[in-house]
C-alpha cells in the first residue's frame, strides 16, 4: 500500500504553510478523516487532486 506522505506530496491540496512552518492539507476534512490523516491511515483520499504544473501549458498548445 502507498503511504500517505507520498500521496499527499503530489496532491494539489497539500501546501507549505509559512505560519505553521510545515506542510498542511487545505481540504476540508471532517473529524474522522482528520484523525485518519494524522494517524497516517487515510487511504484513497476523496479530496486527492493530482498537482499538475503543466496542465495550463498543454491547454495552450
N, CA, C and O atoms as a Maestro MAE file, in Angstrom:
{
 s_m_m2io_version
 :::
 2.0.0
}

f_m_ct {
 s_m_title
 :::
 protein
 m_atom[244] {
  # First column is atom index #
  i_m_mmod_type
  r_m_x_coord
  r_m_y_coord
  r_m_z_coord
  i_m_residue_number
  s_m_chain_name
  s_m_pdb_residue_name
  s_m_pdb_atom_name
  i_m_atomic_number
  :::
  1 25 0.843 -1.190 0.000 1 A "UNK " " N  " 7
  2 3 0.000 0.000 0.000 1 A "UNK " " CA " 6
  3 2 0.888 1.254 0.000 1 A "UNK " " C  " 6
  4 15 1.928 1.282 0.658 1 A "UNK " " O  " 8
  5 25 0.484 2.257 -0.719 2 A "UNK " " N  " 7
  6 3 1.243 3.507 -0.793 2 A "UNK " " CA " 6
  7 2 1.037 4.307 0.482 2 A "UNK " " C  " 6
  8 15 -0.083 4.391 0.986 2 A "UNK " " O  " 8
  9 25 2.080 4.882 0.995 3 A "UNK " " N  " 7
  10 3 1.942 5.647 2.230 3 A "UNK " " CA " 6
  11 2 1.409 7.050 1.931 3 A "UNK " " C  " 6
  12 15 1.632 7.584 0.844 3 A "UNK " " O  " 8
  13 25 0.710 7.640 2.892 4 A "UNK " " N  " 7
  14 3 0.035 8.935 2.712 4 A "UNK " " CA " 6
  15 2 0.978 10.059 2.351 4 A "UNK " " C  " 6
  16 15 0.617 10.943 1.575 4 A "UNK " " O  " 8
  17 25 2.174 10.041 2.895 5 A "UNK " " N  " 7
  18 3 3.097 11.123 2.620 5 A "UNK " " CA " 6
  19 2 3.365 11.207 1.121 5 A "UNK " " C  " 6
  20 15 3.398 12.300 0.555 5 A "UNK " " O  " 8
  21 25 3.555 10.073 0.489 6 A "UNK " " N  " 7
  22 3 3.792 10.043 -0.942 6 A "UNK " " CA " 6
  23 2 2.582 10.571 -1.699 6 A "UNK " " C  " 6
  24 15 2.731 11.366 -2.626 6 A "UNK " " O  " 8
  25 25 1.398 10.144 -1.318 7 A "UNK " " N  " 7
  26 3 0.177 10.592 -1.978 7 A "UNK " " CA " 6
  27 2 -0.018 12.089 -1.745 7 A "UNK " " C  " 6
  28 15 -0.298 12.822 -2.693 7 A "UNK " " O  " 8
  29 25 0.120 12.539 -0.550 8 A "UNK " " N  " 7
  30 3 -0.100 13.948 -0.224 8 A "UNK " " CA " 6
  31 2 0.890 14.863 -0.929 8 A "UNK " " C  " 6
  32 15 0.524 15.956 -1.361 8 A "UNK " " O  " 8
  33 25 2.123 14.434 -1.047 9 A "UNK " " N  " 7
  34 3 3.137 15.282 -1.674 9 A "UNK " " CA " 6
  35 2 2.816 15.590 -3.134 9 A "UNK " " C  " 6
  36 15 3.292 16.593 -3.667 9 A "UNK " " O  " 8
  37 25 2.025 14.755 -3.785 10 A "UNK " " N  " 7
  38 3 1.675 15.002 -5.183 10 A "UNK " " CA " 6
  39 2 0.264 15.573 -5.331 10 A "UNK " " C  " 6
  40 15 -0.251 15.679 -6.444 10 A "UNK " " O  " 8
  41 25 -0.356 15.939 -4.214 11 A "UNK " " N  " 7
  42 3 -1.726 16.451 -4.230 11 A "UNK " " CA " 6
  43 2 -1.742 17.982 -4.313 11 A "UNK " " C  " 6
  44 15 -0.913 18.665 -3.711 11 A "UNK " " O  " 8
  45 25 -2.696 18.487 -5.065 12 A "UNK " " N  " 7
  46 3 -2.862 19.934 -5.224 12 A "UNK " " CA " 6
  47 2 -3.282 20.609 -3.902 12 A "UNK " " C  " 6
  48 15 -3.012 21.793 -3.701 12 A "UNK " " O  " 8
  49 25 -3.935 19.863 -3.013 13 A "UNK " " N  " 7
  50 3 -4.413 20.405 -1.734 13 A "UNK " " CA " 6
  51 2 -3.337 20.465 -0.656 13 A "UNK " " C  " 6
  52 15 -3.592 20.995 0.425 13 A "UNK " " O  " 8
  53 25 -2.157 19.944 -0.913 14 A "UNK " " N  " 7
  54 3 -1.080 19.872 0.076 14 A "UNK " " CA " 6
  55 2 -0.111 21.014 -0.199 14 A "UNK " " C  " 6
  56 15 0.511 21.057 -1.260 14 A "UNK " " O  " 8
  57 25 0.019 21.929 0.736 15 A "UNK " " N  " 7
  58 3 0.873 23.097 0.509 15 A "UNK " " CA " 6
  59 2 1.634 23.461 1.782 15 A "UNK " " C  " 6
  60 15 1.283 23.032 2.881 15 A "UNK " " O  " 8
  61 25 2.683 24.263 1.608 16 A "UNK " " N  " 7
  62 3 3.505 24.691 2.733 16 A "UNK " " CA " 6
  63 2 2.891 25.934 3.368 16 A "UNK " " C  " 6
  64 15 2.713 26.954 2.703 16 A "UNK " " O  " 8
  65 25 2.571 25.844 4.643 17 A "UNK " " N  " 7
  66 3 2.003 26.969 5.388 17 A "UNK " " CA " 6
  67 2 3.135 27.651 6.151 17 A "UNK " " C  " 6
  68 15 3.707 27.074 7.076 17 A "UNK " " O  " 8
  69 25 3.448 28.864 5.763 18 A "UNK " " N  " 7
  70 3 4.560 29.583 6.391 18 A "UNK " " CA " 6
  71 2 4.274 29.944 7.843 18 A "UNK " " C  " 6
  72 15 5.208 30.064 8.636 18 A "UNK " " O  " 8
  73 25 3.011 30.118 8.212 19 A "UNK " " N  " 7
  74 3 2.673 30.438 9.598 19 A "UNK " " CA " 6
  75 2 2.987 29.266 10.533 19 A "UNK " " C  " 6
  76 15 3.490 29.463 11.639 19 A "UNK " " O  " 8
  77 25 2.686 28.046 10.078 20 A "UNK " " N  " 7
  78 3 2.947 26.845 10.878 20 A "UNK " " CA " 6
  79 2 4.309 26.230 10.589 20 A "UNK " " C  " 6
  80 15 4.770 25.355 11.322 20 A "UNK " " O  " 8
  81 25 4.957 26.694 9.508 21 A "UNK " " N  " 7
  82 3 6.261 26.195 9.092 21 A "UNK " " CA " 6
  83 2 6.240 24.690 8.818 21 A "UNK " " C  " 6
  84 15 7.161 23.965 9.194 21 A "UNK " " O  " 8
  85 25 5.177 24.236 8.158 22 A "UNK " " N  " 7
  86 3 5.068 22.833 7.773 22 A "UNK " " CA " 6
  87 2 4.040 22.691 6.650 22 A "UNK " " C  " 6
  88 15 3.322 23.637 6.325 22 A "UNK " " O  " 8
  89 25 3.982 21.510 6.072 23 A "UNK " " N  " 7
  90 3 3.001 21.238 5.030 23 A "UNK " " CA " 6
  91 2 1.671 20.859 5.651 23 A "UNK " " C  " 6
  92 15 1.629 20.141 6.651 23 A "UNK " " O  " 8
  93 25 0.588 21.335 5.067 24 A "UNK " " N  " 7
  94 3 -0.761 21.046 5.561 24 A "UNK " " CA " 6
  95 2 -1.673 20.725 4.377 24 A "UNK " " C  " 6
  96 15 -1.383 21.065 3.230 24 A "UNK " " O  " 8
  97 25 -2.779 20.062 4.692 25 A "UNK " " N  " 7
  98 3 -3.787 19.749 3.688 25 A "UNK " " CA " 6
  99 2 -4.875 20.809 3.784 25 A "UNK " " C  " 6
  100 15 -5.422 21.042 4.862 25 A "UNK " " O  " 8
  101 25 -5.194 21.454 2.663 26 A "UNK " " N  " 7
  102 3 -6.204 22.501 2.695 26 A "UNK " " CA " 6
  103 2 -7.603 21.967 2.419 26 A "UNK " " C  " 6
  104 15 -8.557 22.744 2.376 26 A "UNK " " O  " 8
  105 25 -7.749 20.643 2.227 27 A "UNK " " N  " 7
  106 3 -9.071 20.047 2.035 27 A "UNK " " CA " 6
  107 2 -9.837 20.139 3.353 27 A "UNK " " C  " 6
  108 15 -9.246 20.069 4.431 27 A "UNK " " O  " 8
  109 25 -11.130 20.292 3.257 28 A "UNK " " N  " 7
  110 3 -11.972 20.414 4.437 28 A "UNK " " CA " 6
  111 2 -12.311 19.019 4.968 28 A "UNK " " C  " 6
  112 15 -13.357 18.462 4.634 28 A "UNK " " O  " 8
  113 25 -11.411 18.449 5.806 29 A "UNK " " N  " 7
  114 3 -11.597 17.110 6.347 29 A "UNK " " CA " 6
  115 2 -12.523 17.153 7.560 29 A "UNK " " C  " 6
  116 15 -12.455 18.072 8.376 29 A "UNK " " O  " 8
  117 25 -13.395 16.139 7.666 30 A "UNK " " N  " 7
  118 3 -14.221 16.062 8.874 30 A "UNK " " CA " 6
  119 2 -13.378 15.427 9.992 30 A "UNK " " C  " 6
  120 15 -12.219 15.075 9.774 30 A "UNK " " O  " 8
  121 25 -13.954 15.287 11.159 31 A "UNK " " N  " 7
  122 3 -13.199 14.821 12.330 31 A "UNK " " CA " 6
  123 2 -12.618 13.421 12.126 31 A "UNK " " C  " 6
  124 15 -11.464 13.177 12.477 31 A "UNK " " O  " 8
  125 25 -13.398 12.505 11.567 32 A "UNK " " N  " 7
  126 3 -12.914 11.145 11.335 32 A "UNK " " CA " 6
  127 2 -11.798 11.119 10.293 32 A "UNK " " C  " 6
  128 15 -10.797 10.423 10.466 32 A "UNK " " O  " 8
  129 25 -11.971 11.869 9.224 33 A "UNK " " N  " 7
  130 3 -10.946 11.917 8.181 33 A "UNK " " CA " 6
  131 2 -9.653 12.525 8.710 33 A "UNK " " C  " 6
  132 15 -8.566 12.041 8.393 33 A "UNK " " O  " 8
  133 25 -9.759 13.568 9.504 34 A "UNK " " N  " 7
  134 3 -8.569 14.204 10.073 34 A "UNK " " CA " 6
  135 2 -7.842 13.240 11.005 34 A "UNK " " C  " 6
  136 15 -6.612 13.185 11.010 34 A "UNK " " O  " 8
  137 25 -8.590 12.494 11.780 35 A "UNK " " N  " 7
  138 3 -7.989 11.510 12.678 35 A "UNK " " CA " 6
  139 2 -7.220 10.460 11.884 35 A "UNK " " C  " 6
  140 15 -6.104 10.096 12.255 35 A "UNK " " O  " 8
  141 25 -7.802 9.977 10.806 36 A "UNK " " N  " 7
  142 3 -7.119 9.001 9.949 36 A "UNK " " CA " 6
  143 2 -5.890 9.615 9.298 36 A "UNK " " C  " 6
  144 15 -4.847 8.968 9.203 36 A "UNK " " O  " 8
  145 25 -6.007 10.848 8.853 37 A "UNK " " N  " 7
  146 3 -4.882 11.541 8.220 37 A "UNK " " CA " 6
  147 2 -3.713 11.677 9.197 37 A "UNK " " C  " 6
  148 15 -2.567 11.424 8.826 37 A "UNK " " O  " 8
  149 25 -3.989 12.070 10.427 38 A "UNK " " N  " 7
  150 3 -2.933 12.259 11.415 38 A "UNK " " CA " 6
  151 2 -2.286 10.940 11.838 38 A "UNK " " C  " 6
  152 15 -1.113 10.911 12.212 38 A "UNK " " O  " 8
  153 25 -3.050 9.852 11.776 39 A "UNK " " N  " 7
  154 3 -2.506 8.527 12.120 39 A "UNK " " CA " 6
  155 2 -1.857 7.861 10.913 39 A "UNK " " C  " 6
  156 15 -1.356 6.741 11.014 39 A "UNK " " O  " 8
  157 25 -1.864 8.546 9.772 40 A "UNK " " N  " 7
  158 3 -1.300 8.030 8.534 40 A "UNK " " CA " 6
  159 2 -2.015 6.753 8.079 40 A "UNK " " C  " 6
  160 15 -1.383 5.822 7.581 40 A "UNK " " O  " 8
  161 25 -3.332 6.723 8.254 41 A "UNK " " N  " 7
  162 3 -4.144 5.586 7.807 41 A "UNK " " CA " 6
  163 2 -5.261 6.048 6.881 41 A "UNK " " C  " 6
  164 15 -6.273 5.358 6.754 41 A "UNK " " O  " 8
  165 25 -5.106 7.183 6.241 42 A "UNK " " N  " 7
  166 3 -6.130 7.764 5.373 42 A "UNK " " CA " 6
  167 2 -5.789 7.403 3.931 42 A "UNK " " C  " 6
  168 15 -5.094 8.151 3.243 42 A "UNK " " O  " 8
  169 25 -6.286 6.248 3.476 43 A "UNK " " N  " 7
  170 3 -6.001 5.762 2.133 43 A "UNK " " CA " 6
  171 2 -7.147 6.107 1.200 43 A "UNK " " C  " 6
  172 15 -8.288 6.256 1.638 43 A "UNK " " O  " 8
  173 25 -6.851 6.232 -0.071 44 A "UNK " " N  " 7
  174 3 -7.856 6.554 -1.084 44 A "UNK " " CA " 6
  175 2 -8.587 7.846 -0.748 44 A "UNK " " C  " 6
  176 15 -9.815 7.871 -0.676 44 A "UNK " " O  " 8
  177 25 -7.852 8.885 -0.549 45 A "UNK " " N  " 7
  178 3 -8.402 10.190 -0.180 45 A "UNK " " CA " 6
  179 2 -9.393 10.683 -1.246 45 A "UNK " " C  " 6
  180 15 -9.043 10.754 -2.425 45 A "UNK " " O  " 8
  181 25 -10.621 11.022 -0.842 46 A "UNK " " N  " 7
  182 3 -11.600 11.508 -1.817 46 A "UNK " " CA " 6
  183 2 -11.305 12.931 -2.298 46 A "UNK " " C  " 6
  184 15 -11.896 13.383 -3.278 46 A "UNK " " O  " 8
  185 25 -10.412 13.631 -1.630 47 A "UNK " " N  " 7
  186 3 -10.074 15.010 -1.983 47 A "UNK " " CA " 6
  187 2 -8.793 15.106 -2.804 47 A "UNK " " C  " 6
  188 15 -8.362 16.203 -3.158 47 A "UNK " " O  " 8
  189 25 -8.189 13.969 -3.106 48 A "UNK " " N  " 7
  190 3 -6.918 13.957 -3.837 48 A "UNK " " CA " 6
  191 2 -7.104 14.536 -5.236 48 A "UNK " " C  " 6
  192 15 -7.970 14.103 -5.997 48 A "UNK " " O  " 8
  193 25 -6.277 15.518 -5.553 49 A "UNK " " N  " 7
  194 3 -6.237 16.102 -6.894 49 A "UNK " " CA " 6
  195 2 -4.779 16.163 -7.293 49 A "UNK " " C  " 6
  196 15 -3.981 16.850 -6.655 49 A "UNK " " O  " 8
  197 25 -4.434 15.454 -8.338 50 A "UNK " " N  " 7
  198 3 -3.043 15.422 -8.740 50 A "UNK " " CA " 6
  199 2 -2.579 16.810 -9.131 50 A "UNK " " C  " 6
  200 15 -3.200 17.480 -9.956 50 A "UNK " " O  " 8
  201 25 -1.497 17.226 -8.540 51 A "UNK " " N  " 7
  202 3 -0.900 18.518 -8.859 51 A "UNK " " CA " 6
  203 2 -0.208 18.396 -10.207 51 A "UNK " " C  " 6
  204 15 0.683 17.566 -10.384 51 A "UNK " " O  " 8
  205 25 -0.618 19.220 -11.144 52 A "UNK " " N  " 7
  206 3 -0.081 19.129 -12.500 52 A "UNK " " CA " 6
  207 2 0.337 20.526 -12.955 52 A "UNK " " C  " 6
  208 15 -0.488 21.316 -13.413 52 A "UNK " " O  " 8
  209 25 1.620 20.812 -12.823 53 A "UNK " " N  " 7
  210 3 2.140 22.131 -13.181 53 A "UNK " " CA " 6
  211 2 2.074 22.407 -14.677 53 A "UNK " " C  " 6
  212 15 2.123 23.567 -15.086 53 A "UNK " " O  " 8
  213 25 1.966 21.380 -15.495 54 A "UNK " " N  " 7
  214 3 1.981 21.558 -16.944 54 A "UNK " " CA " 6
  215 2 0.587 21.546 -17.559 54 A "UNK " " C  " 6
  216 15 0.455 21.557 -18.783 54 A "UNK " " O  " 8
  217 25 -0.444 21.524 -16.740 55 A "UNK " " N  " 7
  218 3 -1.822 21.477 -17.232 55 A "UNK " " CA " 6
  219 2 -2.152 22.695 -18.105 55 A "UNK " " C  " 6
  220 15 -2.769 22.550 -19.160 55 A "UNK " " O  " 8
  221 25 -1.749 23.879 -17.674 56 A "UNK " " N  " 7
  222 3 -2.016 25.100 -18.424 56 A "UNK " " CA " 6
  223 2 -1.250 25.103 -19.744 56 A "UNK " " C  " 6
  224 15 -1.776 25.529 -20.772 56 A "UNK " " O  " 8
  225 25 -0.016 24.631 -19.710 57 A "UNK " " N  " 7
  226 3 0.799 24.605 -20.910 57 A "UNK " " CA " 6
  227 2 0.161 23.713 -21.971 57 A "UNK " " C  " 6
  228 15 0.132 24.081 -23.145 57 A "UNK " " O  " 8
  229 25 -0.346 22.552 -21.579 58 A "UNK " " N  " 7
  230 3 -0.987 21.649 -22.530 58 A "UNK " " CA " 6
  231 2 -2.218 22.283 -23.165 58 A "UNK " " C  " 6
  232 15 -2.502 22.028 -24.336 58 A "UNK " " O  " 8
  233 25 -2.947 23.096 -22.428 59 A "UNK " " N  " 7
  234 3 -4.129 23.754 -22.970 59 A "UNK " " CA " 6
  235 2 -3.741 24.808 -23.997 59 A "UNK " " C  " 6
  236 15 -4.515 25.084 -24.914 59 A "UNK " " O  " 8
  237 25 -2.561 25.402 -23.865 60 A "UNK " " N  " 7
  238 3 -2.123 26.453 -24.772 60 A "UNK " " CA " 6
  239 2 -1.661 25.893 -26.120 60 A "UNK " " C  " 6
  240 15 -1.622 26.608 -27.121 60 A "UNK " " O  " 8
  241 25 -1.317 24.620 -26.128 61 A "UNK " " N  " 7
  242 3 -0.797 24.004 -27.364 61 A "UNK " " CA " 6
  243 2 -1.923 23.652 -28.303 61 A "UNK " " C  " 6
  244 15 -1.681 23.126 -29.389 61 A "UNK " " O  " 8
  :::
 }
 m_bond[243] {
  # First column is bond index #
  i_m_from
  i_m_to
  i_m_order
  :::
  1 1 2 1
  2 2 3 1
  3 3 4 2
  4 3 5 1
  5 5 6 1
  6 6 7 1
  7 7 8 2
  8 7 9 1
  9 9 10 1
  10 10 11 1
  11 11 12 2
  12 11 13 1
  13 13 14 1
  14 14 15 1
  15 15 16 2
  16 15 17 1
  17 17 18 1
  18 18 19 1
  19 19 20 2
  20 19 21 1
  21 21 22 1
  22 22 23 1
  23 23 24 2
  24 23 25 1
  25 25 26 1
  26 26 27 1
  27 27 28 2
  28 27 29 1
  29 29 30 1
  30 30 31 1
  31 31 32 2
  32 31 33 1
  33 33 34 1
  34 34 35 1
  35 35 36 2
  36 35 37 1
  37 37 38 1
  38 38 39 1
  39 39 40 2
  40 39 41 1
  41 41 42 1
  42 42 43 1
  43 43 44 2
  44 43 45 1
  45 45 46 1
  46 46 47 1
  47 47 48 2
  48 47 49 1
  49 49 50 1
  50 50 51 1
  51 51 52 2
  52 51 53 1
  53 53 54 1
  54 54 55 1
  55 55 56 2
  56 55 57 1
  57 57 58 1
  58 58 59 1
  59 59 60 2
  60 59 61 1
  61 61 62 1
  62 62 63 1
  63 63 64 2
  64 63 65 1
  65 65 66 1
  66 66 67 1
  67 67 68 2
  68 67 69 1
  69 69 70 1
  70 70 71 1
  71 71 72 2
  72 71 73 1
  73 73 74 1
  74 74 75 1
  75 75 76 2
  76 75 77 1
  77 77 78 1
  78 78 79 1
  79 79 80 2
  80 79 81 1
  81 81 82 1
  82 82 83 1
  83 83 84 2
  84 83 85 1
  85 85 86 1
  86 86 87 1
  87 87 88 2
  88 87 89 1
  89 89 90 1
  90 90 91 1
  91 91 92 2
  92 91 93 1
  93 93 94 1
  94 94 95 1
  95 95 96 2
  96 95 97 1
  97 97 98 1
  98 98 99 1
  99 99 100 2
  100 99 101 1
  101 101 102 1
  102 102 103 1
  103 103 104 2
  104 103 105 1
  105 105 106 1
  106 106 107 1
  107 107 108 2
  108 107 109 1
  109 109 110 1
  110 110 111 1
  111 111 112 2
  112 111 113 1
  113 113 114 1
  114 114 115 1
  115 115 116 2
  116 115 117 1
  117 117 118 1
  118 118 119 1
  119 119 120 2
  120 119 121 1
  121 121 122 1
  122 122 123 1
  123 123 124 2
  124 123 125 1
  125 125 126 1
  126 126 127 1
  127 127 128 2
  128 127 129 1
  129 129 130 1
  130 130 131 1
  131 131 132 2
  132 131 133 1
  133 133 134 1
  134 134 135 1
  135 135 136 2
  136 135 137 1
  137 137 138 1
  138 138 139 1
  139 139 140 2
  140 139 141 1
  141 141 142 1
  142 142 143 1
  143 143 144 2
  144 143 145 1
  145 145 146 1
  146 146 147 1
  147 147 148 2
  148 147 149 1
  149 149 150 1
  150 150 151 1
  151 151 152 2
  152 151 153 1
  153 153 154 1
  154 154 155 1
  155 155 156 2
  156 155 157 1
  157 157 158 1
  158 158 159 1
  159 159 160 2
  160 159 161 1
  161 161 162 1
  162 162 163 1
  163 163 164 2
  164 163 165 1
  165 165 166 1
  166 166 167 1
  167 167 168 2
  168 167 169 1
  169 169 170 1
  170 170 171 1
  171 171 172 2
  172 171 173 1
  173 173 174 1
  174 174 175 1
  175 175 176 2
  176 175 177 1
  177 177 178 1
  178 178 179 1
  179 179 180 2
  180 179 181 1
  181 181 182 1
  182 182 183 1
  183 183 184 2
  184 183 185 1
  185 185 186 1
  186 186 187 1
  187 187 188 2
  188 187 189 1
  189 189 190 1
  190 190 191 1
  191 191 192 2
  192 191 193 1
  193 193 194 1
  194 194 195 1
  195 195 196 2
  196 195 197 1
  197 197 198 1
  198 198 199 1
  199 199 200 2
  200 199 201 1
  201 201 202 1
  202 202 203 1
  203 203 204 2
  204 203 205 1
  205 205 206 1
  206 206 207 1
  207 207 208 2
  208 207 209 1
  209 209 210 1
  210 210 211 1
  211 211 212 2
  212 211 213 1
  213 213 214 1
  214 214 215 1
  215 215 216 2
  216 215 217 1
  217 217 218 1
  218 218 219 1
  219 219 220 2
  220 219 221 1
  221 221 222 1
  222 222 223 1
  223 223 224 2
  224 223 225 1
  225 225 226 1
  226 226 227 1
  227 227 228 2
  228 227 229 1
  229 229 230 1
  230 230 231 1
  231 231 232 2
  232 231 233 1
  233 233 234 1
  234 234 235 1
  235 235 236 2
  236 235 237 1
  237 237 238 1
  238 238 239 1
  239 239 240 2
  240 239 241 1
  241 241 242 1
  242 242 243 1
  243 243 244 2
  :::
 }
}
